[in-house]
Amino acid sequence: MILLGTSLLVILGVSGLLLLKRFPALRLASVSLAVTLLLLTTITPALADTQIAALGAKDETVSADETDLKLNPGGGHYSGLEYAERTNEVQNPVSDDVIKQTIDKKTDGRIVFAVSNGSVRLSGQIDNKEDAQNLISQIKEIPGVHEITFDLGLENANS
């Protein structure tokens, strides 16, 4: 992409110089066009790389050390965003109301949650990190859930 853009810029530059000898009034337009092409050919690939890299990220590639980074330095908080596997052809995604009922059975009154179009938001208090991870993995198994955002306080961060 960069090589193509650079080649195009060189071709336009040479043809622009030839035209400028005949038509001096085109100088401002040709300089503006050259600067615009230069910026577009150098900036666009850099912007696309970060977006493409984010699309390829999966939860399985996150190491244990990176998972621990979800804990705050004091160890009393667990937050993050996880994506569930897509519902396969055998399983039909369930409605938000069914997802709410299923989560309600798995939680107690200390957890507050909301569901919208298969996206789940959890907040509140939970006993420890292991219980939080277990709850999140159970919710990820519900057909129709595709995203879980959680912000949980840990009552016993050491266990």
LUMTI-757587 format. One record per residue: chain; residue number from 1; residue in three letters; y, x, z negated of N, C-alpha, C, O, CB in turn. Coordinates in steps of 0.001 Angstrom, whole numbers, always signed. Atoms other than C-alpha are relative to their C-alpha. Glycine has a CB too. Layout:
! LUMTI-757587
{'A'; NUM; 'Ala'; {Y; X; Z}; {Y; X; Z}; {Y; X; Z}; {Y; X; Z}; {Y; X; Z}}
...
This chain:
! LUMTI-757587
{'A'; 1; 'Met'; {-1186; +828; +0}; {+0; +0; +0}; {+1250; +873; +0}; {+2190; +621; +754}; {-2; -943; -1207}}
{'A'; 2; 'Ile'; {-1175; -867; +72}; {+2432; +2764; -917}; {+138; +792; +1295}; {+1246; +964; +1803}; {-94; +957; -1213}}
{'A'; 3; 'Leu'; {-35; -762; -1252}; {+1483; +4803; +2168}; {+503; -875; +1143}; {+1294; -424; +1970}; {-1398; +562; +334}}
{'A'; 4; 'Leu'; {-457; +921; -1033}; {+1988; +1763; +4392}; {+1496; -257; -132}; {+2225; -251; +860}; {-775; -1321; -77}}
{'A'; 5; 'Gly'; {-1427; +234; +232}; {+5359; +1049; +2807}; {+843; +1204; +347}; {+1924; +1061; +918}; {+240; -380; -1436}}
{'A'; 6; 'Thr'; {-737; -1223; -313}; {+6460; +4663; +3131}; {+56; +212; +1508}; {+1098; +587; +2045}; {-646; +1218; -688}}
{'A'; 7; 'Ser'; {+22; -138; -1462}; {+5381; +4775; +6783}; {+967; -977; +649}; {+1700; -621; +1572}; {-1419; -227; +544}}
{'A'; 8; 'Leu'; {-918; +1004; -520}; {+7261; +1569; +7465}; {+1442; +416; -238}; {+2299; +226; +624}; {-271; -1359; -643}}
{'A'; 9; 'Leu'; {-1350; -447; +334}; {+10315; +2992; +5740}; {+444; +1132; +920}; {+1596; +1152; +1354}; {+68; +452; -1461}}
{'A'; 10; 'Val'; {-334; -1110; -904}; {+10211; +6166; +7866}; {+278; -526; +1404}; {+1240; -109; +2050}; {-1146; +1040; +36}}
{'A'; 11; 'Ile'; {-205; +572; -1337}; {+9850; +4154; +11076}; {+1335; -734; +63}; {+2089; -579; +1023}; {-1156; -960; +369}}
{'A'; 12; 'Leu'; {-1276; +709; +33}; {+12750; +1911; +10082}; {+1174; +966; -102}; {+2231; +733; +485}; {+30; -977; -1168}}
{'A'; 13; 'Gly'; {-1077; -981; +134}; {+14812; +4935; +9105}; {+325; +674; +1310}; {+1496; +822; +1660}; {-366; +1041; -1022}}
{'A'; 14; 'Val'; {-224; -666; -1293}; {+14339; +6688; +12439}; {+626; -968; +997}; {+1583; -624; +1690}; {-1327; +561; +565}}
{'A'; 15; 'Ser'; {-588; +968; -932}; {+15003; +3532; +14436}; {+1404; -397; -441}; {+2262; -679; +395}; {-891; -1249; +112}}
{'A'; 16; 'Gly'; {-1339; +297; +498}; {+17981; +2814; +12197}; {+1007; +1066; +373}; {+2144; +752; +724}; {-29; -164; -1490}}
{'A'; 17; 'Leu'; {-901; -1085; -392}; {+19484; +6228; +12890}; {+366; -94; +1475}; {+1512; +140; +1858}; {-639; +1359; -292}}
{'A'; 18; 'Leu'; {-282; +145; -1426}; {+19151; +5645; +16608}; {+954; -1165; +262}; {+1845; -1069; +1105}; {-1303; -202; +780}}
{'A'; 19; 'Leu'; {-901; +1141; -164}; {+20812; +2235; +16301}; {+1396; +292; -537}; {+2389; -177; +20}; {-571; -1221; -698}}
{'A'; 20; 'Leu'; {-1302; -287; +603}; {+23588; +3585; +14086}; {+875; +857; +905}; {+2102; +778; +840}; {-185; +694; -1336}}
{'A'; 21; 'Lys'; {-789; -796; -938}; {+24636; +6045; +16762}; {+692; -908; +1008}; {+1793; -611; +1472}; {-889; +1028; +726}}
{'A'; 22; 'Arg'; {-590; +932; -970}; {+25261; +3092; +19077}; {+896; -1037; -677}; {+1932; -1420; -134}; {-1105; -707; +788}}
{'A'; 23; 'Phe'; {-732; +1061; +699}; {+26474; +530; +16481}; {+332; +446; -1423}; {-460; +194; -2331}; {-826; -1316; -22}}
{'A'; 24; 'Pro'; {-348; -491; +1342}; {+28289; +2117; +13490}; {+203; -1119; -1029}; {+145; -854; -2230}; {+1258; +833; +79}}
{'A'; 25; 'Ala'; {-238; +1105; +934}; {+28961; -1326; +11959}; {-1269; -397; -760}; {-1180; -1109; -1761}; {+549; -1210; +752}}
{'A'; 26; 'Leu'; {+1262; +357; +644}; {+25261; -1641; +11002}; {-373; +931; -1152}; {-1461; +786; -1709}; {-1103; +0; +1018}}
{'A'; 27; 'Arg'; {+349; -984; +1033}; {+25380; +1206; +8445}; {-297; -664; -1350}; {-1323; -383; -1970}; {+1137; +1014; -163}}
{'A'; 28; 'Leu'; {+188; +646; +1303}; {+25773; -964; +5351}; {-1282; -838; -23}; {-2031; -800; -999}; {+1214; -886; -337}}
{'A'; 29; 'Ala'; {+1200; +834; -59}; {+23042; -3380; +6445}; {-1261; +855; +8}; {-2244; +505; -645}; {+33; -898; +1240}}
{'A'; 30; 'Ser'; {+1198; -842; -70}; {+20594; -582; +7242}; {-257; +718; -1318}; {-1412; +876; -1714}; {+133; +1019; +1127}}
{'A'; 31; 'Val'; {+176; -645; +1305}; {+21208; +1218; +3936}; {-539; -1015; -1012}; {-1429; -693; -1799}; {+1343; +609; -500}}
{'A'; 32; 'Ser'; {+475; +1047; +915}; {+20723; -2048; +2026}; {-1468; -330; +256}; {-2245; -485; -686}; {+856; -1270; +146}}
{'A'; 33; 'Leu'; {+1386; +283; -350}; {+17495; -2767; +3889}; {-923; +1130; -437}; {-2013; +876; -949}; {-130; -231; +1501}}
{'A'; 34; 'Ala'; {+823; -1152; +382}; {+16169; +744; +3264}; {-202; +54; -1512}; {-1312; +308; -1979}; {+645; +1305; +491}}
{'A'; 35; 'Val'; {+111; -23; +1465}; {+16911; +585; -473}; {-907; -1130; -480}; {-1730; -927; -1374}; {+1400; -120; -658}}
{'A'; 36; 'Thr'; {+848; +1133; +380}; {+15298; -2852; -754}; {-1469; +285; +286}; {-2321; +34; -566}; {+439; -1264; +740}}
{'A'; 37; 'Leu'; {+1386; -327; -337}; {+12138; -1728; +1035}; {-556; +1084; -906}; {-1714; +1016; -1319}; {-102; +441; +1451}}
{'A'; 38; 'Leu'; {+448; -1070; +888}; {+11941; +1415; -1068}; {-347; -552; -1378}; {-1385; -208; -1945}; {+1078; +1088; -119}}
{'A'; 39; 'Leu'; {+269; +586; +1314}; {+12185; -570; -4293}; {-1241; -893; +21}; {-2070; -828; -886}; {+1209; -804; -475}}
{'A'; 40; 'Leu'; {+1149; +906; -61}; {+9671; -3190; -3189}; {-1321; +740; +151}; {-2326; +331; -431}; {+168; -968; +1146}}
{'A'; 41; 'Thr'; {+1259; -713; -208}; {+7075; -662; -2063}; {-390; +863; -1180}; {-1562; +1214; -1313}; {+92; +852; +1229}}
{'A'; 42; 'Thr'; {+354; -834; +1151}; {+7263; +1389; -5251}; {-191; -808; -1270}; {-978; -408; -2127}; {+1060; +1046; -226}}
{'A'; 43; 'Ile'; {+78; +779; +1238}; {+7681; -1311; -7911}; {-1152; -1004; +28}; {-1824; -1182; -988}; {+1316; -732; -242}}
{'A'; 44; 'Thr'; {+1001; +1063; -70}; {+5286; -4024; -6706}; {-1401; +450; -404}; {-2033; -262; -1184}; {-44; -554; +1389}}
{'A'; 45; 'Pro'; {+1343; -399; +445}; {+2007; -2039; -7079}; {-77; +270; -1501}; {-1106; +0; -2122}; {-442; +1235; +753}}
{'A'; 46; 'Ala'; {+8; -267; +1439}; {+2983; -979; -10603}; {-59; -1297; -794}; {-734; -1356; -1822}; {+1239; +807; -402}}
{'A'; 47; 'Leu'; {+36; +1286; +692}; {+3569; -4582; -11641}; {-1357; -676; +162}; {-1840; -1312; -775}; {+1107; -916; +522}}
{'A'; 48; 'Ala'; {+1285; +654; -252}; {+316; -5790; -10079}; {-1127; +637; -798}; {-2054; -66; -1200}; {-331; +46; +1482}}
{'A'; 49; 'Asp'; {+1082; -680; +705}; {-1848; -3168; -11826}; {-214; -555; -1402}; {-1359; -748; -1811}; {+284; +1483; -77}}
{'A'; 50; 'Thr'; {+163; +503; +1364}; {-1157; -4487; -15341}; {-582; -1404; -7}; {-1383; -1735; -880}; {+1337; +12; -734}}
{'A'; 51; 'Gln'; {+523; +1361; -46}; {-1872; -8078; -14346}; {-1473; -8; +396}; {-2257; -787; -147}; {+814; -849; +978}}
{'A'; 52; 'Ile'; {+1398; -64; -425}; {-5116; -7178; -12599}; {-873; +541; -1123}; {-1987; +59; -1327}; {-147; +875; +1256}}
{'A'; 53; 'Ala'; {+773; -565; +1104}; {-6273; -5085; -15549}; {-231; -1041; -1089}; {-1314; -1084; -1671}; {+715; +1225; -582}}
{'A'; 54; 'Ala'; {+154; +1025; +1031}; {-5671; -7983; -17955}; {-1022; -1054; +413}; {-1729; -1593; -438}; {+1345; -663; -294}}
{'A'; 55; 'Leu'; {+967; +997; -457}; {-7745; -10332; -15805}; {-1436; +457; -195}; {-2322; -369; -413}; {+235; -321; +1458}}
{'A'; 56; 'Gly'; {+1356; -512; +105}; {-10779; -8059; -16031}; {-479; +245; -1411}; {-1643; +591; -1608}; {-106; +1244; +753}}
{'A'; 57; 'Ala'; {+384; -297; +1378}; {-10781; -7686; -19810}; {-932; -1082; -542}; {-717; -2270; -305}; {+1249; +127; -893}}
{'A'; 58; 'Lys'; {+937; +937; +620}; {-13683; -9289; -21698}; {-146; +355; -1471}; {+92; +1494; -1874}; {-1387; +26; +716}}
{'A'; 59; 'Asp'; {+171; -233; +1429}; {-14391; -9684; -25391}; {-1094; +1018; -285}; {-1011; +1757; -1266}; {-314; -1301; -705}}
{'A'; 60; 'Glu'; {+1117; -905; +240}; {-17633; -7714; -25065}; {+422; +1466; +103}; {-245; +2344; -446}; {-1121; -287; +983}}
{'A'; 61; 'Thr'; {-443; -1382; -177}; {-15674; -4603; -24090}; {+860; +486; -1157}; {+1236; +1658; -1198}; {+770; +135; +1293}}
{'A'; 62; 'Val'; {-823; -375; +1143}; {-13678; -4621; -27325}; {-885; +693; -1031}; {-1902; +144; -1456}; {+709; -1246; -618}}
{'A'; 63; 'Ser'; {+802; -761; +960}; {-14975; -1966; -29711}; {+213; -527; -1417}; {+1112; -1330; -1665}; {+352; +1499; +68}}
{'A'; 64; 'Ala'; {-119; +419; +1401}; {-15473; -2455; -33439}; {+1328; +462; -589}; {+1934; -248; -1392}; {-1171; +556; -832}}
{'A'; 65; 'Asp'; {-1289; -487; +503}; {-12402; -319; -34136}; {+1144; -888; +459}; {+2070; -1159; -305}; {+244; +1437; +456}}
{'A'; 66; 'Glu'; {-1046; +879; -498}; {-10274; -2541; -31928}; {-58; -1364; -679}; {+976; -1995; -897}; {-117; -160; +1513}}
{'A'; 67; 'Thr'; {+126; +1260; +717}; {-11660; -5619; -33658}; {+628; +120; -1380}; {+1271; -815; -1856}; {-1475; -416; -114}}
{'A'; 68; 'Asp'; {-598; -205; +1310}; {-10619; -4146; -36991}; {+1520; -2; +61}; {+2176; -256; -949}; {-488; +1300; -594}}
{'A'; 69; 'Leu'; {-1450; +27; -131}; {-7083; -3897; -35638}; {+556; -1411; -122}; {+1756; -1593; -325}; {+412; +602; +1324}}
{'A'; 70; 'Lys'; {-456; +1366; +192}; {-6944; -7678; -35829}; {+358; -249; -1463}; {+1125; -1159; -1780}; {-1071; -990; +463}}
{'A'; 71; 'Leu'; {-341; +110; +1415}; {-6803; -7228; -39579}; {+1320; +704; -236}; {+1584; +1758; +343}; {-1116; +598; -900}}
{'A'; 72; 'Asn'; {-1258; -687; +285}; {-3398; -6419; -40947}; {-256; +1162; -949}; {-1336; +1234; -1537}; {+1040; -977; -602}}
{'A'; 73; 'Pro'; {+236; -1171; +853}; {-2944; -3180; -42920}; {-400; -351; -1433}; {-1147; +398; -2063}; {+1234; +853; -31}}
{'A'; 74; 'Gly'; {+371; +411; +1348}; {-3231; -5062; -46221}; {-1392; -602; -60}; {-1962; -715; -1145}; {+1000; -989; -529}}
{'A'; 75; 'Gly'; {+1351; +537; -53}; {-6525; -6584; -45111}; {-113; -1461; -374}; {-1232; -1963; -484}; {-868; +782; -882}}
{'A'; 76; 'Gly'; {+73; +1386; +428}; {-5619; -10138; -46114}; {+262; -1005; +1100}; {+524; -2175; +825}; {+955; -226; -1091}}
{'A'; 77; 'His'; {-363; +875; -1101}; {-5062; -11571; -42664}; {-893; +298; +1203}; {-1204; +1459; +1468}; {+1493; +169; +368}}
{'A'; 78; 'Tyr'; {+845; -174; -1187}; {-7207; -12119; -39557}; {+555; -900; +1095}; {+577; -2122; +945}; {-1514; -338; -306}}
{'A'; 79; 'Ser'; {-593; +795; -1073}; {-5612; -13218; -36291}; {-370; +587; +1347}; {-744; +1756; +1448}; {+1528; -72; -151}}
{'A'; 80; 'Gly'; {+292; -481; -1339}; {-6169; -12965; -32579}; {-215; -1134; +979}; {+47; -2302; +691}; {-1210; +888; -23}}
{'A'; 81; 'Leu'; {+263; +924; -1085}; {-7134; -14638; -29348}; {-1324; +400; +639}; {-1517; +1561; +1000}; {+1164; -3; +1045}}
{'A'; 82; 'Glu'; {+1291; -274; -631}; {-10653; -14917; -27939}; {-283; -1081; +1034}; {+163; -2222; +915}; {-1143; +66; -1057}}
{'A'; 83; 'Tyr'; {+365; +922; -1070}; {-12051; -16524; -24827}; {-1496; -281; -56}; {-2304; +621; -278}; {+397; +573; +1382}}
{'A'; 84; 'Ala'; {+1409; +396; -5}; {-15308; -18455; -24674}; {-560; +153; +1407}; {+182; +185; +2389}; {-173; -1461; -504}}
{'A'; 85; 'Glu'; {+666; -29; -1302}; {-17857; -18180; -21889}; {+219; -1347; +681}; {+343; -2378; +20}; {-1531; +315; -148}}
{'A'; 86; 'Arg'; {-158; +1257; -735}; {-17435; -20759; -19169}; {-1225; -887; -214}; {-2345; -393; -348}; {+215; +271; +1512}}
{'A'; 87; 'Thr'; {+1089; +956; +138}; {-19528; -23896; -19551}; {-844; +51; +1268}; {-324; -50; +2379}; {+540; -1443; -261}}
{'A'; 88; 'Asn'; {+863; -94; -1185}; {-22550; -23591; -17281}; {-255; -1385; +588}; {+192; -2397; +50}; {-1340; +684; -355}}
{'A'; 89; 'Glu'; {+209; +1246; -730}; {-23737; -26245; -14855}; {-852; -1000; -777}; {-733; -2206; -564}; {-648; +289; +1331}}
{'A'; 90; 'Val'; {+859; +896; +765}; {-26306; -27656; -17295}; {+814; -714; -1079}; {+612; -1900; -1338}; {-1173; +781; -634}}
{'A'; 91; 'Gln'; {-823; +583; +1057}; {-23748; -28217; -20055}; {+1241; -639; +617}; {+1902; -39; +1465}; {+400; +1074; -1049}}
{'A'; 92; 'Asn'; {-1239; +640; -417}; {-20964; -30689; -19442}; {+1046; +247; -1069}; {+753; +101; -2256}; {-200; -1525; +247}}
{'A'; 93; 'Pro'; {-1032; -185; +1013}; {-17674; -29888; -21137}; {+302; -1325; -697}; {+346; -2380; -65}; {+1281; +580; +632}}
{'A'; 94; 'Val'; {-277; +1211; +770}; {-16892; -32347; -23901}; {+1505; -187; -121}; {+2282; +724; +166}; {-659; +68; -1406}}
{'A'; 95; 'Ser'; {-1425; +312; +118}; {-13564; -34029; -24565}; {+599; +688; -1227}; {-117; +1188; -2094}; {+214; -1526; -85}}
{'A'; 96; 'Asp'; {-693; -596; +1141}; {-10952; -32735; -26979}; {-359; -706; -1306}; {-458; -63; -2351}; {+1513; -46; +219}}
{'A'; 97; 'Asp'; {+364; +740; +1215}; {-11871; -35497; -29449}; {-1361; +440; -533}; {-1538; +578; -1744}; {-13; -1509; +278}}
{'A'; 98; 'Val'; {+1327; -457; +426}; {-15517; -34382; -29517}; {+97; +1423; -549}; {-560; +1755; -1536}; {-1014; -60; +1180}}
{'A'; 99; 'Ile'; {-205; -1365; +508}; {-14403; -30760; -29943}; {+596; -54; -1405}; {+171; +690; -2289}; {+928; +814; +953}}
{'A'; 100; 'Lys'; {-616; +146; +1327}; {-12201; -31843; -32885}; {-1031; -437; -1039}; {-1065; +101; -2146}; {+1156; -1019; +53}}
{'A'; 101; 'Gln'; {+1015; +479; +942}; {-15088; -33733; -34512}; {-990; +1106; -345}; {-1395; +1242; -1500}; {-745; -1211; +583}}
{'A'; 102; 'Thr'; {+955; -1085; +235}; {-17423; -30754; -34100}; {+607; +1070; -897}; {-54; +1560; -1812}; {-449; +621; +1331}}
{'A'; 103; 'Ile'; {-668; -1017; +831}; {-14900; -28304; -35573}; {+206; -531; -1410}; {+75; +212; -2382}; {+1361; +416; +619}}
{'A'; 104; 'Asp'; {-222; +599; +1316}; {-14149; -30724; -38414}; {-1256; +90; -862}; {-1157; +275; -2075}; {+436; -1464; +145}}
{'A'; 105; 'Lys'; {+1261; -119; +738}; {-17846; -30643; -39405}; {-240; +1437; -464}; {-890; +1656; -1486}; {-1171; -472; +870}}
{'A'; 106; 'Lys'; {+251; -1408; +307}; {-17821; -26820; -39435}; {+1033; +596; -962}; {+842; +1708; -1452}; {-19; +804; +1279}}
{'A'; 107; 'Thr'; {-1070; -541; +844}; {-14642; -26396; -41514}; {+204; -863; -1233}; {-268; -1997; -1320}; {+1311; +106; +789}}
{'A'; 108; 'Asp'; {-392; +776; +1180}; {-13322; -27452; -44877}; {+1501; -283; +82}; {+2129; -17; +1107}; {-358; +765; -1330}}
{'A'; 109; 'Gly'; {-1402; +399; -3}; {-9855; -28662; -45849}; {+993; +1149; +60}; {+2188; +917; +244}; {+276; -801; -1201}}
{'A'; 110; 'Arg'; {-920; -1142; -11}; {-8407; -25138; -45929}; {+375; +434; +1414}; {+1342; +1173; +1597}; {-617; +1170; -742}}
{'A'; 111; 'Ile'; {-254; -375; -1393}; {-8527; -24777; -42129}; {+680; -1167; +712}; {+192; -2297; +682}; {-1325; +398; +727}}
{'A'; 112; 'Val'; {-706; +982; -816}; {-6024; -26638; -39969}; {-219; +408; +1453}; {-139; +1590; +1787}; {+1544; -77; -364}}
{'A'; 113; 'Phe'; {+260; -348; -1398}; {-6780; -26856; -36255}; {+588; -1046; +924}; {+844; -2185; +530}; {-1505; +145; +256}}
{'A'; 114; 'Ala'; {-470; +893; -1053}; {-5515; -28381; -33046}; {-760; +351; +1274}; {-1108; +1508; +1509}; {+1556; +119; +209}}
{'A'; 115; 'Val'; {+719; -195; -1262}; {-7245; -28854; -29694}; {+801; -657; +1113}; {+1237; -1802; +995}; {-1450; -590; -70}}
{'A'; 116; 'Ser'; {-700; +536; -1161}; {-5559; -29302; -26341}; {-615; +580; +1266}; {-533; +1783; +1510}; {+1518; +314; -70}}
{'A'; 117; 'Asn'; {+619; -408; -1271}; {-7403; -29171; -23004}; {-982; +1149; -171}; {-1014; +2057; +660}; {+1071; +400; +996}}
{'A'; 118; 'Gly'; {+1004; -1033; +236}; {-10179; -27009; -24458}; {+524; +1249; -671}; {-237; +2187; -906}; {-622; +378; +1275}}
{'A'; 119; 'Ser'; {-600; -1133; +700}; {-7783; -24594; -26141}; {+114; -355; -1480}; {+711; -1371; -1837}; {+1401; +364; +601}}
{'A'; 120; 'Val'; {+56; +279; +1436}; {-8298; -24387; -29911}; {+938; +945; -732}; {+983; +2140; -438}; {-1450; +139; -543}}
{'A'; 121; 'Arg'; {-904; -792; +838}; {-5703; -23194; -32442}; {-411; -211; -1444}; {-404; -1337; -1940}; {+1506; -396; +226}}
{'A'; 122; 'Leu'; {+435; +65; +1398}; {-6917; -22358; -35975}; {+1014; +700; -890}; {+1552; +1746; -528}; {-1399; +635; -173}}
{'A'; 123; 'Ser'; {-801; -687; +1015}; {-4847; -21546; -39037}; {-440; -506; -1365}; {-1076; -1553; -1483}; {+1539; -233; +222}}
{'A'; 124; 'Gly'; {+368; +370; +1357}; {-5305; -21662; -42781}; {-638; +1150; -746}; {-411; +2317; -426}; {-934; -1176; +16}}
{'A'; 125; 'Gln'; {+651; -987; +859}; {-7399; -19864; -45388}; {-1514; -64; +188}; {-2086; -1136; +388}; {+373; -233; -1486}}
{'A'; 126; 'Ile'; {+1456; -90; -88}; {-11002; -18669; -45180}; {-448; +1077; -980}; {+351; +1931; -1365}; {-477; +323; +1470}}
{'A'; 127; 'Asp'; {+465; -910; +1046}; {-13179; -16708; -47614}; {+112; +1468; +387}; {+703; +2254; -353}; {-1425; -314; -347}}
{'A'; 128; 'Asn'; {-15; -1420; -374}; {-13612; -13432; -45697}; {-80; +147; +1517}; {-192; -836; +2249}; {-1172; +757; -675}}
{'A'; 129; 'Lys'; {-9; -306; -1433}; {-13623; -11740; -42301}; {-1291; -444; +683}; {-1256; -956; +1802}; {+211; +1498; +217}}
{'A'; 130; 'Glu'; {+1279; +378; -599}; {-17329; -12371; -41682}; {-81; -1506; +228}; {-564; -1958; +1266}; {-1159; +458; -887}}
{'A'; 131; 'Asp'; {-14; +1454; -170}; {-16918; -16108; -42265}; {+917; -403; +1153}; {+605; -1321; +1912}; {+449; -689; -1301}}
{'A'; 132; 'Ala'; {-937; +288; -1094}; {-13940; -16111; -39894}; {-647; +293; +1350}; {-550; -511; +2278}; {+1296; +829; -160}}
{'A'; 133; 'Gln'; {+667; -354; -1257}; {-15911; -14318; -37181}; {-1120; -980; +323}; {-1312; -1346; +1483}; {-558; +1426; -74}}
{'A'; 134; 'Asn'; {+1081; +961; -193}; {-18851; -16684; -37683}; {+551; -1341; +488}; {+0; -1941; +1411}; {-789; -190; -1308}}
{'A'; 135; 'Leu'; {-608; +1265; -406}; {-16609; -19758; -37407}; {+490; +74; +1445}; {+281; -856; +2224}; {+1163; -362; -938}}
{'A'; 136; 'Ile'; {-526; -156; -1363}; {-14952; -18438; -34251}; {-1135; +31; +1021}; {-1025; -575; +2087}; {+845; +1287; +109}}
{'A'; 137; 'Ser'; {+1120; -44; -954}; {-18289; -17666; -32592}; {-671; -1368; +122}; {-1144; -1718; +1204}; {-1036; +1059; -435}}
{'A'; 138; 'Gln'; {+560; +1353; -87}; {-19573; -21170; -33469}; {+873; -898; +872}; {+364; -1705; +1651}; {-147; -611; -1404}}
{'A'; 139; 'Ile'; {-918; +820; -797}; {-16473; -22742; -31936}; {-82; +391; +1475}; {+20; -467; +2352}; {+1452; +150; -515}}
{'A'; 140; 'Lys'; {+107; -460; -1389}; {-16844; -20605; -28799}; {-1227; -585; +698}; {-1256; -664; +1926}; {-59; +1527; +47}}
{'A'; 141; 'Glu'; {+1228; +560; -573}; {-20308; -22161; -28293}; {+125; -1480; +355}; {-760; -2028; +1012}; {-1144; +187; -966}}
{'A'; 142; 'Ile'; {-191; +1419; -311}; {-18922; -25709; -28046}; {+344; -123; +1489}; {+1290; +517; +1951}; {+1131; -637; -899}}
{'A'; 143; 'Pro'; {-302; +150; -1433}; {-19027; -26793; -24363}; {+1404; -582; +199}; {+1764; -1583; -420}; {-1056; -908; +685}}
{'A'; 144; 'Gly'; {-1356; +471; -268}; {-15502; -27220; -23047}; {+1069; +829; -667}; {+2230; +772; -262}; {+139; -1411; -435}}
{'A'; 145; 'Val'; {-970; -896; +637}; {-13821; -24715; -25375}; {+108; +1245; +871}; {-901; +1870; +1198}; {-425; +369; -1480}}
{'A'; 146; 'His'; {-165; -1199; -825}; {-12338; -21918; -23311}; {+879; +1050; -659}; {+888; +2203; -227}; {+584; -372; +1336}}
{'A'; 147; 'Glu'; {-913; -950; +636}; {-9806; -20295; -25646}; {+166; -361; -1470}; {+285; -1535; -1823}; {+1377; +16; +717}}
{'A'; 148; 'Ile'; {-205; +222; +1433}; {-9429; -19849; -29406}; {+1074; +965; -476}; {+937; +2181; -342}; {-1330; +192; -810}}
{'A'; 149; 'Thr'; {-1043; -795; +631}; {-6256; -18639; -31064}; {-129; -233; -1497}; {-190; -1376; -1949}; {+1442; -380; +531}}
{'A'; 150; 'Phe'; {+201; +166; +1438}; {-6629; -17953; -34768}; {+979; +867; -780}; {+1342; +1971; -373}; {-1446; +349; -388}}
{'A'; 151; 'Asp'; {-928; -663; +909}; {-4315; -16971; -37587}; {-430; -419; -1405}; {+43; -1420; -1942}; {+1525; -385; +303}}
{'A'; 152; 'Leu'; {+656; +401; +1243}; {-6308; -17005; -40819}; {+308; +972; -1129}; {+269; +2188; -945}; {-1508; -99; +203}}
{'A'; 153; 'Gly'; {-144; -821; +1194}; {-5554; -15756; -44295}; {-1360; +192; -648}; {-2138; -755; -762}; {+995; -638; -995}}
{'A'; 154; 'Leu'; {+1287; -302; +629}; {-8491; -14030; -45998}; {+174; -12; -1514}; {+964; +761; -2056}; {-555; +1378; +482}}
{'A'; 155; 'Glu'; {-111; +83; +1452}; {-8945; -15002; -49648}; {-682; +1180; -675}; {-228; +1644; -1721}; {-600; -1305; -502}}
{'A'; 156; 'Asn'; {+706; -1146; +553}; {-11422; -12187; -50285}; {-173; +1012; +1126}; {-1209; +1029; +1791}; {-1386; -416; -621}}
{'A'; 157; 'Ala'; {-18; -911; -1146}; {-10581; -9431; -47797}; {-991; +1146; -140}; {-1319; +1781; +862}; {+1385; +559; +187}}
{'A'; 158; 'Asn'; {+872; -1159; +207}; {-12933; -6837; -49340}; {-1457; -270; +329}; {-2228; +680; +468}; {+102; +461; -1418}}
{'A'; 159; 'Ser'; {+1417; +276; -280}; {-16216; -8629; -48600}; {-252; -229; +1460}; {-1391; -473; +1859}; {-471; -1198; -779}}
